[in-house]
Amino acid sequence: MEYIIRIVNLKKRFGQKEVLKGVNLNIVRGKTTVILGLSGGGKSTILKHIVRLLVPDSGEVWVEDVNMATADEETVFRMRKKIGYLFQSGALFDSMNVYENVAFPLREHTKLKEPQIRAKVEEKLRLVGLNPAEVLTLYPDELSGGMRKRVGLARSTALDPGIVLYDEPTSGLDPITSDLITRLIKKTQENLGATSVLISHDIKESFKAGDYFAFLYDGRIIEYGDKEQFKNSQNPYVRQFLEGRSEGPIKVVR
């Protein structure tokens, strides 16, 4: 297997709280890796280090042949063009309509003319199941939660990135819309041949989307494997999480 992302002994502290205590994780090129774990456990923190929105206290975050932890700003800017990031909320710009949101990375990172940008925006919207004629002029507060996620997905893939990071893409959505988003994630991976890293609490949708699975607990990856290996894990923490039990080694705060 070829690894496109390699995380080595990643540590991060916020104030007195040590969130990541030595994360080691390899991401297989062209596949979807799902990171599961408890709320507030540091899963999103891992993604932010991959795209260098955060700098680690120690450790290495290799994307291709670049250590994002120590790379200079010019290199980070270049690498970010290869990485799409779908934030949990969609993170659309409230002051921009759908067209301007999806066009934003194309204007920032390419020299395309406006007719080319418009064609690309419309193409990306169609790929996520939205009719450009109906949504281009709408603003984020005029969109449903599912539509915001789809517009966010269109924007995150506007540059045809080789890597796409998804932070809780189905959070707050009904089961039908969650299934739609999961199908779009798989379709995006197939269309782009991209490597995907997916953060989720939704076990059902994760197993639909993922090829490899990692479980983050107490600041470390304590289980990793393909779908069957993960489903059959005998790790007591993983078993409790998969079965949704409050009784077990993971102490639930009541």
Sequence and secondary structure as in RCSB ss.txt:
>XXXX:A:sequence
MEYIIRIVNLKKRFGQKEVLKGVNLNIVRGKTTVILGLSGGGKSTILKHIVRLLVPDSGEVWVEDVNMATADEET
VFRMRKKIGYLFQSGALFDSMNVYENVAFPLREHTKLKEPQIRAKVEEKLRLVGLNPAEVLTLYPDELSGGMRKR
VGLARSTALDPGIVLYDEPTSGLDPITSDLITRLIKKTQENLGATSVLISHDIKESFKAGDYFAFLYDGRIIEYG
DKEQFKNSQNPYVRQFLEGRSEGPIKVVR
>XXXX:A:secstr
  EEEEEEEEEEEETTEEEEEEEEEEEETTSEEEEEE TTSSHHHHHHHHTTSS  SEEEEEETTEETTT  HHH
HHHHHTTEEEE TT    TTS HHHHHHHHHHHH    HHHHHHHHHHHHHHTT  HHHHTT  GGGS HHHHHH
HHHHHHTTT  SEEEEESTTTT  HHHHHHHHHHHHHHHHHHT EEEEE S HHHHHHH SEEEEEETTEEEEEE
EHHHHHT   HHHHHHHHT SSSSS    
